[in-house]
């Protein structure tokens, strides 16, 4: 009888390898694939904005255009490319990406990515004193986060260019 009990852990390990561990490997491979896709989509989006390809930038954006429409009442609220163009020219900083990385990858829900931008002179974008903070006491922000969703057959994000008051 002791031999049967001694073989149970081995049997459990064999079953795990045959069934459960395989799904863990597939899940890890999916996570890596989603991470690389998220980085690609976000990088392409910001490239399109910085290059003035606003229609292409709307392809995967799922965030709200409400704020952009309020800032730019002269642009039709359903002209998404027009709203992005106006925002890049008037309110937001549309720069090329220096670096994108996934910083949070929950089991379900969106991935969170961190984006750093390169100024036109090649330096890293820094924002200080934003949104009510005292500019002298505020720590410089160089990383900006947004989310990326993976659903059925689409990848979407809520990333907007950086606001600098």
VMD Tcl script that builds the backbone (N, CA, C; Angstrom):
set m [mol new atoms 495]
animate dup $m
set s [atomselect $m all]
$s set {name element resname resid chain x y z} {
  {N N UNK 1 A 0.814 -1.192 0.000}
  {CA C UNK 1 A 0.000 0.000 0.000}
  {C C UNK 1 A 0.864 1.266 0.000}
  {N N UNK 2 A 2.004 1.233 0.667}
  {CA C UNK 2 A 2.886 2.388 0.731}
  {C C UNK 2 A 3.390 2.755 -0.660}
  {N N UNK 3 A 3.604 1.784 -1.498}
  {CA C UNK 3 A 4.091 2.059 -2.848}
  {C C UNK 3 A 3.077 2.848 -3.663}
  {N N UNK 4 A 1.791 2.590 -3.502}
  {CA C UNK 4 A 0.752 3.313 -4.226}
  {C C UNK 4 A 0.800 4.787 -3.850}
  {N N UNK 5 A 0.903 5.071 -2.549}
  {CA C UNK 5 A 0.948 6.465 -2.093}
  {C C UNK 5 A 2.211 7.170 -2.569}
  {N N UNK 6 A 3.326 6.454 -2.651}
  {CA C UNK 6 A 4.575 7.064 -3.111}
  {C C UNK 6 A 4.524 7.424 -4.593}
  {N N UNK 7 A 3.702 6.733 -5.357}
  {CA C UNK 7 A 3.640 7.006 -6.783}
  {C C UNK 7 A 2.613 8.086 -7.123}
  {N N UNK 8 A 1.779 8.481 -6.182}
  {CA C UNK 8 A 0.775 9.506 -6.460}
  {C C UNK 8 A 1.398 10.848 -6.856}
  {N N UNK 9 A 2.416 11.351 -6.167}
  {CA C UNK 9 A 3.014 12.614 -6.616}
  {C C UNK 9 A 3.605 12.510 -8.025}
  {N N UNK 10 A 4.190 11.374 -8.339}
  {CA C UNK 10 A 4.753 11.178 -9.668}
  {C C UNK 10 A 3.638 11.168 -10.702}
  {N N UNK 11 A 2.528 10.491 -10.394}
  {CA C UNK 11 A 1.385 10.432 -11.297}
  {C C UNK 11 A 0.820 11.846 -11.502}
  {N N UNK 12 A 0.726 12.613 -10.437}
  {CA C UNK 12 A 0.218 13.983 -10.541}
  {C C UNK 12 A 1.129 14.823 -11.432}
  {N N UNK 13 A 2.426 14.662 -11.300}
  {CA C UNK 13 A 3.376 15.394 -12.134}
  {C C UNK 13 A 3.216 15.000 -13.595}
  {N N UNK 14 A 3.050 13.720 -13.866}
  {CA C UNK 14 A 2.870 13.241 -15.236}
  {C C UNK 14 A 1.594 13.827 -15.830}
  {N N UNK 15 A 0.524 13.858 -15.060}
  {CA C UNK 15 A -0.729 14.427 -15.549}
  {C C UNK 15 A -0.584 15.925 -15.821}
  {N N UNK 16 A 0.130 16.606 -14.958}
  {CA C UNK 16 A 0.358 18.036 -15.155}
  {C C UNK 16 A 1.111 18.285 -16.450}
  {N N UNK 17 A 2.151 17.542 -16.663}
  {CA C UNK 17 A 2.949 17.712 -17.871}
  {C C UNK 17 A 2.101 17.409 -19.098}
  {N N UNK 18 A 1.277 16.364 -19.017}
  {CA C UNK 18 A 0.471 15.951 -20.159}
  {C C UNK 18 A -0.671 16.923 -20.445}
  {N N UNK 19 A -1.235 17.551 -19.418}
  {CA C UNK 19 A -2.418 18.376 -19.638}
  {C C UNK 19 A -2.230 19.817 -19.171}
  {N N UNK 20 A -2.177 20.013 -17.873}
  {CA C UNK 20 A -2.195 21.357 -17.302}
  {C C UNK 20 A -0.990 22.202 -17.624}
  {N N UNK 21 A 0.170 21.674 -17.557}
  {CA C UNK 21 A 1.380 22.464 -17.810}
  {C C UNK 21 A 1.433 22.922 -19.253}
  {N N UNK 22 A 0.861 22.147 -20.151}
  {CA C UNK 22 A 0.802 22.526 -21.560}
  {C C UNK 22 A 0.010 23.820 -21.713}
  {N N UNK 23 A -1.096 23.942 -20.972}
  {CA C UNK 23 A -1.898 25.168 -21.071}
  {C C UNK 23 A -1.159 26.347 -20.457}
  {N N UNK 24 A -0.332 26.104 -19.449}
  {CA C UNK 24 A 0.467 27.184 -18.874}
  {C C UNK 24 A 1.475 27.700 -19.892}
  {N N UNK 25 A 2.087 26.782 -20.651}
  {CA C UNK 25 A 3.041 27.194 -21.686}
  {C C UNK 25 A 2.341 27.994 -22.776}
  {N N UNK 26 A 1.136 27.544 -23.182}
  {CA C UNK 26 A 0.374 28.262 -24.201}
  {C C UNK 26 A 0.002 29.646 -23.702}
  {N N UNK 27 A -0.393 29.753 -22.433}
  {CA C UNK 27 A -0.754 31.039 -21.848}
  {C C UNK 27 A 0.439 31.985 -21.839}
  {N N UNK 28 A 1.607 31.490 -21.473}
  {CA C UNK 28 A 2.815 32.318 -21.455}
  {C C UNK 28 A 3.168 32.769 -22.872}
  {N N UNK 29 A 3.019 31.885 -23.848}
  {CA C UNK 29 A 3.304 32.249 -25.240}
  {C C UNK 29 A 2.324 33.313 -25.726}
  {N N UNK 30 A 1.055 33.190 -25.340}
  {CA C UNK 30 A 0.048 34.194 -25.702}
  {C C UNK 30 A 0.388 35.532 -25.073}
  {N N UNK 31 A 0.818 35.535 -23.804}
  {CA C UNK 31 A 1.191 36.778 -23.123}
  {C C UNK 31 A 2.333 37.481 -23.851}
  {N N UNK 32 A 3.343 36.719 -24.251}
  {CA C UNK 32 A 4.482 37.299 -24.971}
  {C C UNK 32 A 4.014 37.861 -26.312}
  {N N UNK 33 A 3.161 37.110 -27.009}
  {CA C UNK 33 A 2.638 37.561 -28.303}
  {C C UNK 33 A 1.824 38.839 -28.127}
  {N N UNK 34 A 0.948 38.878 -27.108}
  {CA C UNK 34 A 0.139 40.073 -26.851}
  {C C UNK 34 A 1.028 41.261 -26.497}
  {N N UNK 35 A 2.060 41.032 -25.719}
  {CA C UNK 35 A 2.971 42.117 -25.358}
  {C C UNK 35 A 3.618 42.717 -26.596}
  {N N UNK 36 A 4.119 41.868 -27.473}
  {CA C UNK 36 A 4.785 42.387 -28.667}
  {C C UNK 36 A 3.787 43.081 -29.595}
  {N N UNK 37 A 2.571 42.558 -29.687}
  {CA C UNK 37 A 1.545 43.215 -30.504}
  {C C UNK 37 A 1.174 44.581 -29.917}
  {N N UNK 38 A 1.038 44.651 -28.596}
  {CA C UNK 38 A 0.697 45.916 -27.943}
  {C C UNK 38 A 1.776 46.957 -28.216}
  {N N UNK 39 A 3.019 46.570 -28.104}
  {CA C UNK 39 A 4.136 47.483 -28.354}
  {C C UNK 39 A 4.117 47.954 -29.805}
  {N N UNK 40 A 3.862 47.036 -30.740}
  {CA C UNK 40 A 3.785 47.382 -32.162}
  {C C UNK 40 A 2.674 48.374 -32.454}
  {N N UNK 41 A 1.475 48.105 -31.927}
  {CA C UNK 41 A 0.302 48.949 -32.184}
  {C C UNK 41 A 0.515 50.350 -31.629}
  {N N UNK 42 A 1.005 50.444 -30.398}
  {CA C UNK 42 A 1.206 51.749 -29.761}
  {C C UNK 42 A 2.319 52.526 -30.466}
  {N N UNK 43 A 3.397 51.845 -30.820}
  {CA C UNK 43 A 4.497 52.507 -31.536}
  {C C UNK 43 A 4.018 53.035 -32.888}
  {N N UNK 44 A 3.270 52.226 -33.624}
  {CA C UNK 44 A 2.750 52.651 -34.934}
  {C C UNK 44 A 1.789 53.829 -34.783}
  {N N UNK 45 A 0.945 53.805 -33.769}
  {CA C UNK 45 A -0.009 54.887 -33.513}
  {C C UNK 45 A 0.718 56.217 -33.314}
  {N N UNK 46 A 1.699 56.222 -32.411}
  {CA C UNK 46 A 2.419 57.461 -32.147}
  {C C UNK 46 A 3.283 57.882 -33.347}
  {N N UNK 47 A 3.799 56.921 -34.088}
  {CA C UNK 47 A 4.524 57.262 -35.310}
  {C C UNK 47 A 3.586 57.969 -36.283}
  {N N UNK 48 A 2.385 57.413 -36.462}
  {CA C UNK 48 A 1.410 58.030 -37.369}
  {C C UNK 48 A 1.056 59.445 -36.929}
  {N N UNK 49 A 0.871 59.647 -35.632}
  {CA C UNK 49 A 0.557 60.992 -35.152}
  {C C UNK 49 A 1.716 61.958 -35.403}
  {N N UNK 50 A 2.931 61.543 -35.060}
  {CA C UNK 50 A 4.081 62.443 -35.213}
  {C C UNK 50 A 4.391 62.723 -36.680}
  {N N UNK 51 A 4.009 61.813 -37.569}
  {CA C UNK 51 A 4.251 61.991 -39.001}
  {C C UNK 51 A 3.079 62.675 -39.707}
  {N N UNK 52 A 1.992 62.961 -38.968}
  {CA C UNK 52 A 0.836 63.627 -39.566}
  {C C UNK 52 A -0.123 62.704 -40.294}
  {N N UNK 53 A -0.053 61.395 -40.023}
  {CA C UNK 53 A -0.958 60.413 -40.647}
  {C C UNK 53 A -2.127 60.156 -39.686}
  {N N UNK 54 A -2.998 61.147 -39.573}
  {CA C UNK 54 A -4.042 61.107 -38.547}
  {C C UNK 54 A -5.114 60.059 -38.816}
  {N N UNK 55 A -5.475 59.851 -40.073}
  {CA C UNK 55 A -6.477 58.821 -40.379}
  {C C UNK 55 A -5.955 57.448 -39.977}
  {N N UNK 56 A -4.714 57.161 -40.278}
  {CA C UNK 56 A -4.121 55.870 -39.898}
  {C C UNK 56 A -4.073 55.730 -38.378}
  {N N UNK 57 A -3.885 56.834 -37.676}
  {CA C UNK 57 A -3.806 56.785 -36.212}
  {C C UNK 57 A -5.148 56.421 -35.572}
  {N N UNK 58 A -6.248 56.661 -36.258}
  {CA C UNK 58 A -7.567 56.356 -35.681}
  {C C UNK 58 A -7.887 54.861 -35.711}
  {N N UNK 59 A -7.148 54.083 -36.467}
  {CA C UNK 59 A -7.462 52.674 -36.706}
  {C C UNK 59 A -7.709 51.865 -35.438}
  {N N UNK 60 A -6.843 51.947 -34.460}
  {CA C UNK 60 A -6.968 51.114 -33.267}
  {C C UNK 60 A -7.350 51.901 -32.008}
  {N N UNK 61 A -7.585 53.212 -32.146}
  {CA C UNK 61 A -7.896 54.041 -30.969}
  {C C UNK 61 A -9.322 53.797 -30.516}
  {N N UNK 62 A -9.520 53.461 -29.221}
  {CA C UNK 62 A -10.858 53.231 -28.695}
  {C C UNK 62 A -11.204 54.199 -27.567}
  {N N UNK 63 A -10.314 55.134 -27.314}
  {CA C UNK 63 A -10.569 56.116 -26.267}
  {C C UNK 63 A -11.634 57.107 -26.690}
  {N N UNK 64 A -11.951 58.007 -25.812}
  {CA C UNK 64 A -12.973 59.013 -26.066}
  {C C UNK 64 A -12.402 60.179 -26.858}
  {N N UNK 65 A -13.193 60.691 -27.758}
  {CA C UNK 65 A -12.840 61.902 -28.506}
  {C C UNK 65 A -13.533 63.126 -27.915}
  {N N UNK 66 A -14.287 62.950 -26.828}
  {CA C UNK 66 A -15.077 64.031 -26.245}
  {C C UNK 66 A -14.216 65.234 -25.877}
  {N N UNK 67 A -13.128 65.013 -25.162}
  {CA C UNK 67 A -12.263 66.106 -24.745}
  {C C UNK 67 A -11.676 66.824 -25.962}
  {N N UNK 68 A -11.264 66.064 -26.963}
  {CA C UNK 68 A -10.700 66.667 -28.165}
  {C C UNK 68 A -11.746 67.509 -28.891}
  {N N UNK 69 A -12.997 67.035 -28.909}
  {CA C UNK 69 A -14.086 67.783 -29.542}
  {C C UNK 69 A -14.385 69.067 -28.762}
  {N N UNK 70 A -14.328 69.002 -27.426}
  {CA C UNK 70 A -14.554 70.205 -26.614}
  {C C UNK 70 A -13.444 71.224 -26.822}
  {N N UNK 71 A -12.215 70.768 -26.928}
  {CA C UNK 71 A -11.085 71.672 -27.151}
  {C C UNK 71 A -11.122 72.291 -28.548}
  {N N UNK 72 A -11.725 71.587 -29.480}
  {CA C UNK 72 A -11.699 72.003 -30.884}
  {C C UNK 72 A -13.112 72.031 -31.464}
  {N N UNK 73 A -13.956 72.974 -31.019}
  {CA C UNK 73 A -15.353 72.996 -31.455}
  {C C UNK 73 A -15.516 73.303 -32.942}
  {N N UNK 74 A -14.481 73.781 -33.593}
  {CA C UNK 74 A -14.553 74.060 -35.021}
  {C C UNK 74 A -14.393 72.800 -35.878}
  {N N UNK 75 A -14.080 71.673 -35.241}
  {CA C UNK 75 A -13.920 70.392 -35.947}
  {C C UNK 75 A -15.138 69.527 -35.640}
  {N N UNK 76 A -15.707 68.895 -36.664}
  {CA C UNK 76 A -16.866 68.015 -36.466}
  {C C UNK 76 A -16.527 66.916 -35.469}
  {N N UNK 77 A -17.428 66.657 -34.537}
  {CA C UNK 77 A -17.191 65.671 -33.468}
  {C C UNK 77 A -16.969 64.263 -34.006}
  {N N UNK 78 A -17.445 63.973 -35.215}
  {CA C UNK 78 A -17.252 62.638 -35.779}
  {C C UNK 78 A -16.090 62.584 -36.772}
  {N N UNK 79 A -15.332 63.676 -36.872}
  {CA C UNK 79 A -14.138 63.703 -37.708}
  {C C UNK 79 A -12.938 63.345 -36.829}
  {N N UNK 80 A -12.777 62.066 -36.580}
  {CA C UNK 80 A -11.765 61.612 -35.631}
  {C C UNK 80 A -10.350 61.996 -36.068}
  {N N UNK 81 A -10.049 61.837 -37.338}
  {CA C UNK 81 A -8.730 62.228 -37.839}
  {C C UNK 81 A -8.542 63.740 -37.696}
  {N N UNK 82 A -9.590 64.497 -37.965}
  {CA C UNK 82 A -9.530 65.946 -37.824}
  {C C UNK 82 A -9.313 66.375 -36.381}
  {N N UNK 83 A -9.962 65.667 -35.449}
  {CA C UNK 83 A -9.783 65.981 -34.026}
  {C C UNK 83 A -8.364 65.671 -33.566}
  {N N UNK 84 A -7.823 64.541 -34.011}
  {CA C UNK 84 A -6.436 64.214 -33.655}
  {C C UNK 84 A -5.468 65.232 -34.249}
  {N N UNK 85 A -5.713 65.622 -35.488}
  {CA C UNK 85 A -4.859 66.628 -36.137}
  {C C UNK 85 A -4.890 67.932 -35.356}
  {N N UNK 86 A -6.088 68.416 -35.048}
  {CA C UNK 86 A -6.226 69.679 -34.313}
  {C C UNK 86 A -5.560 69.585 -32.943}
  {N N UNK 87 A -5.753 68.470 -32.254}
  {CA C UNK 87 A -5.152 68.303 -30.923}
  {C C UNK 87 A -3.626 68.308 -31.017}
  {N N UNK 88 A -3.081 67.636 -32.025}
  {CA C UNK 88 A -1.618 67.612 -32.191}
  {C C UNK 88 A -1.076 68.998 -32.540}
  {N N UNK 89 A -1.828 69.766 -33.264}
  {CA C UNK 89 A -1.368 71.090 -33.672}
  {C C UNK 89 A -1.617 72.164 -32.609}
  {N N UNK 90 A -2.602 71.931 -31.718}
  {CA C UNK 90 A -3.019 72.997 -30.807}
  {C C UNK 90 A -2.810 72.712 -29.321}
  {N N UNK 91 A -3.036 71.466 -28.876}
  {CA C UNK 91 A -3.041 71.207 -27.442}
  {C C UNK 91 A -2.070 70.142 -26.964}
  {N N UNK 92 A -1.828 69.128 -27.749}
  {CA C UNK 92 A -1.038 67.984 -27.300}
  {C C UNK 92 A 0.305 67.947 -28.016}
  {N N UNK 93 A 1.230 67.205 -27.455}
  {CA C UNK 93 A 2.558 67.053 -28.045}
  {C C UNK 93 A 2.600 65.699 -28.749}
  {N N UNK 94 A 2.692 65.710 -30.061}
  {CA C UNK 94 A 2.696 64.474 -30.851}
  {C C UNK 94 A 4.119 64.201 -31.325}
  {N N UNK 95 A 4.824 63.429 -30.532}
  {CA C UNK 95 A 6.233 63.141 -30.764}
  {C C UNK 95 A 6.453 61.675 -31.105}
  {N N UNK 96 A 7.584 61.364 -31.709}
  {CA C UNK 96 A 7.925 59.957 -31.949}
  {C C UNK 96 A 8.230 59.239 -30.631}
  {N N UNK 97 A 8.070 57.948 -30.662}
  {CA C UNK 97 A 8.304 57.108 -29.494}
  {C C UNK 97 A 9.795 56.851 -29.320}
  {N N UNK 98 A 10.244 56.945 -28.084}
  {CA C UNK 98 A 11.612 56.543 -27.748}
  {C C UNK 98 A 11.613 55.097 -27.266}
  {N N UNK 99 A 10.582 54.738 -26.467}
  {CA C UNK 99 A 10.539 53.394 -25.878}
  {C C UNK 99 A 9.110 53.074 -25.433}
  {N N UNK 100 A 8.680 51.845 -25.674}
  {CA C UNK 100 A 7.386 51.344 -25.196}
  {C C UNK 100 A 7.641 50.018 -24.514}
  {N N UNK 101 A 7.037 49.836 -23.346}
  {CA C UNK 101 A 7.142 48.536 -22.677}
  {C C UNK 101 A 5.834 48.224 -21.953}
  {N N UNK 102 A 5.547 46.948 -21.832}
  {CA C UNK 102 A 4.378 46.509 -21.073}
  {C C UNK 102 A 4.763 46.546 -19.600}
  {N N UNK 103 A 3.961 47.244 -18.786}
  {CA C UNK 103 A 4.274 47.349 -17.365}
  {C C UNK 103 A 3.296 46.569 -16.493}
  {N N UNK 104 A 2.142 46.211 -17.046}
  {CA C UNK 104 A 1.174 45.434 -16.279}
  {C C UNK 104 A 0.408 44.548 -17.243}
  {N N UNK 105 A 0.416 43.255 -16.933}
  {CA C UNK 105 A -0.255 42.295 -17.790}
  {C C UNK 105 A -1.135 41.397 -16.922}
  {N N UNK 106 A -2.355 41.861 -16.634}
  {CA C UNK 106 A -3.235 41.045 -15.800}
  {C C UNK 106 A -3.716 39.804 -16.546}
  {N N UNK 107 A -4.240 38.851 -15.818}
  {CA C UNK 107 A -4.758 37.637 -16.447}
  {C C UNK 107 A -5.887 37.943 -17.411}
  {N N UNK 108 A -6.725 38.904 -17.048}
  {CA C UNK 108 A -7.806 39.343 -17.935}
  {C C UNK 108 A -7.803 40.859 -17.966}
  {N N UNK 109 A -8.437 41.406 -18.944}
  {CA C UNK 109 A -8.491 42.861 -19.057}
  {C C UNK 109 A -7.339 43.396 -19.882}
  {N N UNK 110 A -7.241 44.722 -19.936}
  {CA C UNK 110 A -6.225 45.330 -20.801}
  {C C UNK 110 A -4.820 45.249 -20.238}
  {N N UNK 111 A -3.852 45.306 -21.135}
  {CA C UNK 111 A -2.446 45.449 -20.744}
  {C C UNK 111 A -2.199 46.939 -20.504}
  {N N UNK 112 A -1.316 47.254 -19.603}
  {CA C UNK 112 A -0.899 48.644 -19.413}
  {C C UNK 112 A 0.494 48.782 -19.995}
  {N N UNK 113 A 0.663 49.781 -20.858}
  {CA C UNK 113 A 1.960 50.033 -21.444}
  {C C UNK 113 A 2.471 51.397 -20.996}
  {N N UNK 114 A 3.770 51.503 -20.907}
  {CA C UNK 114 A 4.440 52.753 -20.565}
  {C C UNK 114 A 5.170 53.239 -21.808}
  {N N UNK 115 A 4.989 54.519 -22.114}
  {CA C UNK 115 A 5.566 55.093 -23.326}
  {C C UNK 115 A 6.487 56.250 -22.951}
  {N N UNK 116 A 7.633 56.291 -23.573}
  {CA C UNK 116 A 8.542 57.434 -23.476}
  {C C UNK 116 A 8.665 58.025 -24.878}
  {N N UNK 117 A 8.768 59.356 -24.937}
  {CA C UNK 117 A 8.808 60.049 -26.219}
  {C C UNK 117 A 10.139 60.749 -26.425}
  {N N UNK 118 A 10.508 60.866 -27.684}
  {CA C UNK 118 A 11.736 61.548 -28.060}
  {C C UNK 118 A 11.363 62.925 -28.620}
  {N N UNK 119 A 11.960 63.971 -28.020}
  {CA C UNK 119 A 11.782 65.334 -28.528}
  {C C UNK 119 A 12.417 65.414 -29.909}
  {N N UNK 120 A 12.093 66.460 -30.665}
  {CA C UNK 120 A 12.630 66.606 -32.014}
  {C C UNK 120 A 14.144 66.775 -31.993}
  {N N UNK 121 A 14.698 67.244 -30.870}
  {CA C UNK 121 A 16.160 67.386 -30.787}
  {C C UNK 121 A 16.847 66.096 -30.313}
  {N N UNK 122 A 16.054 65.031 -30.107}
  {CA C UNK 122 A 16.612 63.734 -29.730}
  {C C UNK 122 A 16.585 63.441 -28.235}
  {N N UNK 123 A 16.302 64.442 -27.403}
  {CA C UNK 123 A 16.256 64.222 -25.958}
  {C C UNK 123 A 14.933 63.588 -25.551}
  {N N UNK 124 A 14.904 63.019 -24.381}
  {CA C UNK 124 A 13.702 62.389 -23.844}
  {C C UNK 124 A 12.728 63.461 -23.352}
  {N N UNK 125 A 11.455 63.333 -23.702}
  {CA C UNK 125 A 10.437 64.281 -23.256}
  {C C UNK 125 A 10.276 64.187 -21.745}
  {N N UNK 126 A 10.272 65.339 -21.084}
  {CA C UNK 126 A 10.007 65.430 -19.642}
  {C C UNK 126 A 8.877 66.419 -19.425}
  {N N UNK 127 A 7.902 66.026 -18.607}
  {CA C UNK 127 A 6.809 66.930 -18.238}
  {C C UNK 127 A 6.910 67.196 -16.750}
  {N N UNK 128 A 6.913 68.456 -16.380}
  {CA C UNK 128 A 6.920 68.833 -14.963}
  {C C UNK 128 A 5.770 69.785 -14.697}
  {N N UNK 129 A 5.300 69.767 -13.476}
  {CA C UNK 129 A 4.279 70.713 -13.045}
  {C C UNK 129 A 2.983 70.633 -13.817}
  {N N UNK 130 A 2.537 69.443 -14.117}
  {CA C UNK 130 A 1.296 69.299 -14.872}
  {C C UNK 130 A 0.074 69.284 -13.968}
  {N N UNK 131 A -0.952 69.823 -14.514}
  {CA C UNK 131 A -2.300 69.586 -14.015}
  {C C UNK 131 A -2.474 69.991 -12.554}
  {N N UNK 132 A -2.027 71.180 -12.197}
  {CA C UNK 132 A -2.209 71.695 -10.847}
  {C C UNK 132 A -1.026 71.519 -9.922}
  {N N UNK 133 A -0.002 70.770 -10.335}
  {CA C UNK 133 A 1.177 70.577 -9.493}
  {C C UNK 133 A 2.047 71.832 -9.537}
  {N N UNK 134 A 2.773 72.079 -8.454}
  {CA C UNK 134 A 3.736 73.172 -8.417}
  {C C UNK 134 A 4.938 72.762 -9.266}
  {N N UNK 135 A 5.241 73.558 -10.287}
  {CA C UNK 135 A 6.298 73.199 -11.230}
  {C C UNK 135 A 7.665 73.059 -10.565}
  {N N UNK 136 A 7.917 73.850 -9.528}
  {CA C UNK 136 A 9.208 73.780 -8.841}
  {C C UNK 136 A 9.349 72.534 -7.982}
  {N N UNK 137 A 8.235 72.016 -7.475}
  {CA C UNK 137 A 8.277 70.859 -6.578}
  {C C UNK 137 A 7.950 69.546 -7.284}
  {N N UNK 138 A 7.419 69.612 -8.477}
  {CA C UNK 138 A 6.991 68.405 -9.184}
  {C C UNK 138 A 8.186 67.630 -9.723}
  {N N UNK 139 A 8.081 66.340 -9.646}
  {CA C UNK 139 A 9.101 65.461 -10.216}
  {C C UNK 139 A 8.844 65.333 -11.716}
  {N N UNK 140 A 9.889 65.360 -12.506}
  {CA C UNK 140 A 9.751 65.251 -13.960}
  {C C UNK 140 A 9.167 63.890 -14.323}
  {N N UNK 141 A 8.189 63.909 -15.193}
  {CA C UNK 141 A 7.570 62.673 -15.668}
  {C C UNK 141 A 8.092 62.385 -17.066}
  {N N UNK 142 A 8.624 61.187 -17.252}
  {CA C UNK 142 A 9.132 60.794 -18.566}
  {C C UNK 142 A 8.405 59.575 -19.119}
  {N N UNK 143 A 7.569 58.939 -18.286}
  {CA C UNK 143 A 6.828 57.761 -18.731}
  {C C UNK 143 A 5.333 58.050 -18.628}
  {N N UNK 144 A 4.612 57.671 -19.671}
  {CA C UNK 144 A 3.185 57.943 -19.760}
  {C C UNK 144 A 2.477 56.633 -20.070}
  {N N UNK 145 A 1.456 56.309 -19.286}
  {CA C UNK 145 A 0.798 55.007 -19.429}
  {C C UNK 145 A -0.520 55.093 -20.175}
  {N N UNK 146 A -0.831 54.007 -20.853}
  {CA C UNK 146 A -2.138 53.827 -21.480}
  {C C UNK 146 A -2.430 52.328 -21.518}
  {N N UNK 147 A -3.610 51.983 -21.991}
  {CA C UNK 147 A -4.037 50.573 -21.972}
  {C C UNK 147 A -4.289 50.042 -23.378}
  {N N UNK 148 A -4.092 48.727 -23.523}
  {CA C UNK 148 A -4.305 48.033 -24.798}
  {C C UNK 148 A -5.195 46.822 -24.529}
  {N N UNK 149 A -6.263 46.691 -25.334}
  {CA C UNK 149 A -7.207 45.580 -25.198}
  {C C UNK 149 A -7.056 44.603 -26.359}
  {N N UNK 150 A -7.244 43.330 -26.049}
  {CA C UNK 150 A -7.269 42.268 -27.055}
  {C C UNK 150 A -8.645 41.629 -26.983}
  {N N UNK 151 A -9.418 41.783 -28.058}
  {CA C UNK 151 A -10.771 41.233 -28.108}
  {C C UNK 151 A -10.951 40.498 -29.419}
  {N N UNK 152 A -11.676 39.421 -29.374}
  {CA C UNK 152 A -11.967 38.602 -30.558}
  {C C UNK 152 A -10.951 38.806 -31.685}
  {N N UNK 153 A -11.255 39.682 -32.613}
  {CA C UNK 153 A -10.356 39.851 -33.758}
  {C C UNK 153 A -9.776 41.266 -33.838}
  {N N UNK 154 A -9.778 41.985 -32.715}
  {CA C UNK 154 A -9.252 43.344 -32.782}
  {C C UNK 154 A -8.345 43.678 -31.595}
  {N N UNK 155 A -7.484 44.642 -31.836}
  {CA C UNK 155 A -6.612 45.180 -30.799}
  {C C UNK 155 A -6.900 46.675 -30.763}
  {N N UNK 156 A -7.219 47.197 -29.585}
  {CA C UNK 156 A -7.513 48.616 -29.457}
  {C C UNK 156 A -6.761 49.196 -28.255}
  {N N UNK 157 A -6.679 50.525 -28.212}
  {CA C UNK 157 A -5.976 51.188 -27.112}
  {C C UNK 157 A -6.653 52.515 -26.785}
  {N N UNK 158 A -6.274 53.090 -25.646}
  {CA C UNK 158 A -6.814 54.398 -25.256}
  {C C UNK 158 A -5.708 55.448 -25.106}
  {N N UNK 159 A -4.642 55.305 -25.853}
  {CA C UNK 159 A -3.492 56.197 -25.754}
  {C C UNK 159 A -3.767 57.530 -26.443}
  {N N UNK 160 A -3.415 58.602 -25.771}
  {CA C UNK 160 A -3.454 59.932 -26.383}
  {C C UNK 160 A -2.069 60.555 -26.260}
  {N N UNK 161 A -1.770 61.505 -27.123}
  {CA C UNK 161 A -0.497 62.217 -26.974}
  {C C UNK 161 A -0.447 62.950 -25.633}
  {N N UNK 162 A 0.724 63.403 -25.275}
  {CA C UNK 162 A 0.956 64.025 -23.987}
  {C C UNK 162 A 0.452 65.464 -23.978}
  {N N UNK 163 A -0.174 65.847 -22.866}
  {CA C UNK 163 A -0.602 67.224 -22.653}
  {C C UNK 163 A 0.470 67.932 -21.833}
  {N N UNK 164 A 0.916 69.059 -22.317}
  {CA C UNK 164 A 1.884 69.889 -21.579}
  {C C UNK 164 A 1.254 71.267 -21.437}
  {N N UNK 165 A 0.944 71.651 -20.202}
  {CA C UNK 165 A 0.289 72.952 -20.003}
  {C C UNK 165 A 1.179 74.122 -20.404}
}
mol reanalyze $m
mol bondsrecalc $m
mol representation Tube
mol addrep $m
